[in-house]
């Protein structure tokens, strides 16, 4: 059955208007459709008698295609599903809240398969979580946003309790990707913004300059609405995550590009721009 707009949960960074509710309901429908096909695949593994010899990992590549989600380094953009099934090895219904990164999947697969991981892998195996989901694997994970239809340069360092974000191109607004720009939610937000009807939590896609540094207490502020970067009470935490991000950037030879890249889509309509009009 299709999801009903009245039943969706609208996050506070999106306006609670009919267009957004309908957009979210359709997204729920897509999730359900995908879930049904995944279920059929798992049932086939069971039928073939291959389930106990198959490690299944279900992930997504980014957050949902909505403003302040996909292409951001907020949790709404990078905290994605990670569901793992391995009958006889992982307890069904168990839950893990430890930090893992997609770069950890390759070394994990290698270990499970009994082969040596490549020296080029940056990740580490997470297989010990299969037996003990409370055992820490990482203290920090990292995320980056460079270019996706529109230019940007953001980095983030996440711990279990905080998310530190650094934005180099502060002069650019947080325009969502072209698919979200074309979506009903962002088009409704454009009209509401022009009418002055968006609150402060809903202006990320339009605000410039953006803050160069952001720090969020993700345990008490899961939607990351209250920037603590300038709060003296969190100065030590800010310093710690700032230094850890610097270290990761040094380890991965991460450098700020010397030249900006041109946008490929119109930031209002989401239509592809002719090359001569790109700036």
Order of alpha helices (4+ residues) and beta strands (2+ residues): alpha-beta-alpha-beta-alpha-alpha-beta-beta-beta-alpha-alpha-beta-alpha
